[in-house]
């Protein structure tokens, strides 16, 4: 499998954490050096995101890192990729065979697909078993990029939407609403984020009063460029999510 872990090359503790987790299961991977946008000059940073962005430098760097992985992936002959961040741990439900079956699901079509390797309160329809008592579900939304798998069409669409960076890389519902990528989750957590007390987060958000309005404006920037059909799909998916909000739960 094509497995990449995004990591600050100067943060040995986080790299050791990822290395130890993969070693426990004898799974091979490679590191991708994270883009540390918080070390960029303001002038360079301004070229990476849309004007008047609500994002912090570290959020921009996170998005650039994932897009950098997409670039390498799309320049290869691989059909899918598993991407992790370095502050992870594998749960007792983690198994390599399920990953291989998810890989098969991603590669069987040209449809853009993304699978988060954990449960989601936004799970929708059961799709199929992926072995070892783990099942794949469609989902209306998902969060976090600490462990997910994606195919070529999905990576290409997200890369195009996020050039320049417009919102957080894990704003998955936007990709779904904009018909850039279909989302899937599992009914078991395979990979989760380790406690910040053990491995502190390196991504800081700017919680300003206008953050939501600026984020909505970033979404509308793309929405307004959609065809009439695209806009109808977007509105339907947003409505569907709103209707099911009272029933959201981690209970499957």
C-alpha positions, 0 to 999 in steps of 0.5 A: 500500500501507498502510505504517507505520514505528514510530519515536521522533520524537526519534531523528533518526538512526533516522528518517533510516535508515528514510527512506533505505531506503524512498527507495532503492526509491521506496516511500511510507510514513508514520511512527508515533510510538513509545510511549516507555514508558521515559519514563512514570511507574511509575503510568502504566506499571502500567496498561499491562501485567498485574500483576507483568509480566516485561517491561521498560518499553521492551518494553511500549512496543514492544507499545503502539506496535504496538497503536497502529498496529493501532488506527489500521489498524482504524479505517480502511477498509484490509484489510491493513498493512505494519509496519516498525521504523526499524532496518531495511534492504532486502536485494537480494531486496526487491521491491515486486511481492512485497509486492503479492502478499502483500497479496493473500494477506492480503486474500483471506480473513477468516482472521487472517494475519501474514506476516514478510518474512524467512526462518524456521527454523520454516517448514512448508508451501509455500503459493504463489509471490509472484513474483520467485523468492520463495515463501510458507510457513506457519510454526510460529513467527517472531521480530522485528517489524522487517518484517511484514504483517498483515490486519484479523482478525490485527491485531484478535486480537493487539490484544485479546490484548495489552490489557493487554500480557502478553508481547513483541509478537513472541511470535508462537508464542503467537498461533499456539498460541492460534489468534489468528493463522496465521503465514507466512514467506518463503524469502527475506529481504526486510527485516532489522534493521541491525547494532546497531553502526550503529543501536543497539537501543532495546529492553532486556529484563529478564533475571531468573531468573523471566522464563520462569515469568512469561511462561508464566503470562501465556500460561496466563492466556489459555489457561485462557480457551479453549474445549475445542476451542481448548485442543486446537488449542493443545496440537496446535500446541505438540506439532507444533512440539516434534516438528519441533524437531530438523529446524529450519533455514534451509534450505528 
